[in-house]
Amino acid sequence: MSTLLLTHTAASLNHRTPEGHPERPDRIRAMNKALSLEVFNDLIREEAPIGDLETVKLCHDEAYVEEIREMAPKEGIVHLDGDTAMSPGSWEAIMRGVGGANAGVDAVVSGKAQNVFVGMRPCGHHAERARAMGFCFFDQAAVAARYAQKKHGIGRVAVVDFDVHHGNGSQDIFWADPTVMYCSTHQMPLFPGTGASQERGEHDTIVNAPLAPGDGGPKFRQAFEGVILPQLRKFSPELIIISAGFDAHWRDPLANIKLDEKDFGWVTRQLMDVADASAGGRIVSVLEGGYDLQGLHDSVVEHVTALMGK
């Protein structure tokens, strides 16, 4: 059984979005309900620290970082675009998300934990170098990858994204970087419109395996077995970071991919095998999407059970 650390924070509940918005505090309550099951009694749980702004600037432009900090309102809700909004509690939630992901890297590198699940919101993989979008402000998974390289001297990091929406932010950040491989399965066509298979980056380290509306578990598994896993093994990452979105679940209202929770358990175990081969088993998984509460609950159970080696 693997030692698994959960980094979490009640601040995630204080990032408020407009009434009816799919990216809402109830997502964290659904996750907490899932992780209260007896099978997770051995889970190590720690409050996420507030992240260091300098680590955010490893991935995002300094002027943009300062702009986001200044936009956090004292009251009410401010809209950055039609999808993305901030409330008075948003800044702390965002920065604890960064801190939780970086603390996860520290934990797996030090041997404190074999794997880490960063169970926080808002999500991050749509945030580009200088643009918030798609419910996202800073790309926590990307920041954690850069932090692992700068703080711990890790050479090759893989960011693997199975959210149903393509992580345009992660692709943007790592497009020209030979030391980070970004891999994604996602529905296409769908927001944000990026992620075609021919988008491969300057060093062939961008690996996109788009799925068609209506595709289910067999096509998803085929995309991993035929496209992503061979490239990951060839790249031989020293650390794997997962952008763990569960909105490809069949219940999710924002897309049309027909995965069930068992598919998320399966892909997690496949990535653990790759990590065992080249990364000392080290995985940091960062929560991204998942907007049907029951689908999110069930998917988190499968994903975290797999990360624990059960």
C-alpha positions in Angstrom: 0.0 0.0 0.0 1.3 3.4 -0.9 1.6 6.3 1.6 -0.8 9.0 0.3 -1.0 12.6 1.5 -4.0 14.7 1.0 -3.4 18.5 0.9 -6.6 20.4 1.4 -8.0 23.6 2.9 -11.3 25.0 4.0 -10.4 28.1 2.1 -11.6 26.2 -1.1 -15.1 26.7 0.2 -14.6 30.5 0.3 -14.0 30.9 -3.4 -17.5 31.8 -4.4 -18.9 31.9 -7.9 -22.3 33.2 -9.2 -25.5 31.4 -8.5 -25.8 28.4 -10.8 -22.1 28.3 -11.7 -20.8 24.7 -12.2 -17.5 25.4 -10.4 -18.9 25.8 -7.0 -18.0 25.1 -3.3 -20.3 22.0 -3.3 -17.6 20.3 -5.4 -15.3 20.3 -2.3 -18.1 19.0 -0.1 -18.7 16.1 -2.5 -14.9 15.4 -2.4 -14.8 15.6 1.4 -17.8 13.2 1.6 -16.0 10.7 -0.6 -12.8 10.9 1.4 -14.7 10.4 4.7 -15.3 6.7 3.8 -13.6 4.1 6.0 -11.3 3.0 3.2 -9.5 6.4 3.5 -8.9 6.2 7.3 -5.2 5.8 6.6 -5.0 8.9 4.4 -2.6 11.5 5.8 -4.3 14.9 5.7 -2.6 18.3 5.9 -3.7 21.9 5.6 -2.2 23.4 2.4 0.1 26.3 3.0 -0.2 29.6 1.2 1.9 29.4 -1.9 4.9 31.6 -2.7 4.2 34.2 -5.4 7.7 33.8 -6.8 6.9 30.2 -7.7 3.7 31.3 -9.5 6.0 33.6 -11.6 7.9 30.5 -12.8 4.8 30.0 -15.1 2.9 33.2 -15.2 4.0 36.8 -16.2 4.7 39.0 -13.2 2.3 41.7 -14.4 -0.5 39.2 -14.7 0.1 37.7 -11.3 -0.1 41.2 -9.7 -3.2 42.0 -11.8 -5.0 38.9 -10.4 -4.0 39.8 -6.8 -5.3 43.3 -7.2 -8.6 42.2 -8.8 -9.7 40.2 -5.7 -12.7 42.1 -4.4 -13.3 43.2 -0.8 -17.0 42.3 -1.3 -19.3 40.8 -3.9 -18.1 39.0 -7.1 -16.0 40.4 -9.9 -16.0 38.8 -13.4 -12.8 38.4 -15.3 -14.7 37.0 -18.2 -18.0 35.2 -18.9 -16.9 32.1 -17.0 -14.3 33.2 -14.5 -15.1 35.2 -11.3 -13.5 36.1 -8.0 -15.0 36.7 -4.6 -13.3 38.0 -1.4 -12.2 34.4 -0.5 -10.8 33.6 -3.9 -7.2 34.9 -3.5 -6.5 32.7 -0.5 -8.1 29.7 -2.2 -6.0 30.2 -5.3 -2.7 30.7 -3.3 -3.4 27.7 -1.1 -4.0 25.7 -4.2 -0.5 26.6 -5.4 0.9 26.0 -1.9 -0.8 22.6 -1.7 0.6 21.4 -5.0 4.1 22.6 -4.2 3.9 21.0 -0.7 2.9 17.8 -2.5 6.1 18.0 -4.5 8.1 18.4 -1.4 6.4 15.4 0.2 7.1 13.0 -2.6 10.7 14.2 -3.2 11.5 13.9 0.5 9.9 10.5 0.8 7.3 11.7 3.3 4.6 10.3 1.0 4.7 8.1 -2.1 1.8 10.0 -3.7 -0.2 13.2 -3.1 -3.7 14.2 -3.9 -4.2 18.0 -4.0 -8.0 18.3 -3.3 -8.7 22.0 -3.8 -10.4 24.5 -6.0 -10.3 26.6 -8.2 -8.9 24.5 -11.0 -5.9 25.7 -13.0 -5.1 24.1 -16.3 -6.8 26.7 -18.5 -4.8 29.6 -17.1 -2.3 30.7 -19.7 0.9 32.7 -19.0 -1.0 36.0 -18.9 -4.7 35.1 -19.1 -7.3 33.8 -16.7 -10.1 31.7 -18.3 -12.2 28.6 -17.9 -12.7 29.0 -14.1 -8.9 29.1 -13.8 -6.4 31.7 -12.5 -3.0 30.1 -11.9 -2.0 26.7 -13.3 -1.1 24.8 -10.1 0.0 21.7 -11.9 2.3 23.6 -14.2 3.7 25.6 -11.2 4.3 22.4 -9.3 6.3 21.0 -12.3 8.5 24.1 -12.5 8.8 24.2 -8.7 10.0 20.5 -8.7 12.7 21.5 -11.2 13.8 24.7 -9.6 13.6 23.6 -5.9 14.6 19.9 -6.2 16.6 19.7 -9.4 14.3 17.3 -11.1 15.1 17.1 -14.7 12.1 15.6 -16.6 8.5 16.1 -15.4 5.4 14.9 -17.1 2.0 16.6 -16.6 -0.8 14.2 -17.6 -4.3 15.7 -18.0 -7.4 13.6 -18.3 -9.9 16.4 -17.7 -12.6 16.5 -20.5 -11.4 20.0 -21.5 -8.0 20.5 -23.0 -5.5 22.2 -20.7 -4.6 25.0 -23.1 -2.8 26.8 -20.2 -0.4 23.9 -19.5 0.2 23.5 -23.3 0.9 27.2 -23.6 3.4 27.2 -20.7 5.3 24.1 -21.8 5.1 24.4 -25.6 8.8 25.2 -26.1 10.2 23.2 -23.1 11.9 19.9 -23.8 12.1 19.1 -20.1 8.3 18.9 -19.5 6.0 16.5 -21.4 2.3 17.6 -21.4 -0.2 14.8 -22.3 -3.9 15.2 -22.6 -7.1 13.3 -23.4 -10.1 15.5 -23.9 -13.3 15.9 -25.9 -12.9 17.7 -29.2 -14.6 19.9 -30.4 -15.2 21.5 -27.0 -14.0 24.5 -25.0 -11.3 25.8 -25.2 -10.8 24.7 -28.8 -7.2 23.6 -28.5 -5.7 20.2 -28.3 -5.6 18.8 -31.9 -3.3 15.7 -32.3 -1.0 17.7 -34.6 -0.3 20.2 -31.8 3.0 18.7 -30.6 5.2 21.6 -29.3 8.6 22.6 -30.4 10.3 19.5 -29.1 7.6 16.9 -29.6 6.8 16.9 -25.9 3.1 17.9 -26.3 0.9 14.7 -26.7 -2.7 15.3 -27.5 -5.1 12.4 -27.9 -8.6 14.0 -28.5 -11.8 12.0 -28.1 -15.0 12.4 -30.0 -18.3 13.2 -28.4 -19.9 10.0 -27.2 -16.6 8.1 -26.8 -16.5 6.0 -23.7 -14.1 3.9 -21.7 -12.8 1.7 -24.5 -11.8 4.7 -26.7 -10.3 6.5 -23.6 -8.2 3.5 -22.7 -7.1 3.0 -26.3 -6.0 6.7 -26.4 -3.8 6.1 -23.4 -2.5 2.7 -24.4 -1.9 3.6 -28.0 -0.7 7.2 -27.8 0.1 8.6 -24.3 1.6 5.8 -22.4 4.2 4.9 -25.1 5.3 8.5 -25.2 5.5 8.8 -21.5 7.6 5.7 -21.2 10.0 7.0 -23.9 10.2 10.3 -22.1 11.0 8.5 -18.8 9.8 11.2 -16.4 11.3 11.6 -12.9 8.0 13.0 -11.6 4.4 12.7 -12.8 1.9 15.4 -12.1 -1.8 14.6 -12.9 -4.3 17.2 -13.8 -7.1 15.1 -12.4 -10.4 16.4 -13.9 -13.4 14.1 -13.6 -15.7 15.8 -16.0 -15.3 13.1 -18.6 -17.7 11.1 -16.4 -20.9 10.1 -18.1 -23.0 12.1 -15.6 -21.2 15.4 -16.1 -23.3 18.2 -17.6 -20.5 20.1 -19.4 -19.4 17.4 -21.9 -20.3 14.2 -23.7 -17.7 11.7 -22.9 -19.0 8.5 -21.4 -16.4 7.4 -18.8 -17.4 5.8 -15.5 -15.5 6.0 -12.3 -13.7 2.7 -13.0 -12.0 4.3 -16.0 -10.4 6.8 -13.7 -9.1 4.1 -11.4 -7.7 2.3 -14.4 -5.8 5.3 -15.8 -4.4 6.1 -12.4 -2.9 2.7 -12.1 -1.4 2.9 -15.5 0.3 6.2 -14.6 1.5 4.6 -11.3 3.2 1.9 -13.4 5.0 4.5 -15.5 6.0 6.3 -12.3 7.3 3.1 -10.8 9.5 2.6 -13.8 11.2 6.0 -13.9 10.1 8.3 -11.2 10.5 6.3 -8.0 6.7 6.0 -8.0 6.3 9.7 -7.3 2.9 11.2 -8.4 1.3 14.5 -7.4 -2.4 14.6 -8.5 -4.1 18.0 -8.7 -7.9 18.2 -8.8 -9.2 20.0 -11.9 -12.8 19.7 -13.2 -15.8 17.5 -12.4 -19.2 19.2 -12.1 -21.7 16.5 -11.4 -21.5 16.0 -7.6 -22.2 12.3 -7.6 -19.9 11.7 -10.6 -17.2 13.6 -8.8 -17.7 11.7 -5.6 -17.5 8.3 -7.2 -14.5 9.3 -9.4 -12.5 10.6 -6.5 -13.1 7.4 -4.6 -11.7 5.3 -7.5 -8.8 7.7 -8.2 -7.7 8.1 -4.5 -8.1 4.3 -3.8 -5.8 3.6 -6.8 -3.2 6.2 -5.6 -3.2 4.4 -2.2 -2.3 1.2 -4.0 -5.6 -0.5 -2.9 
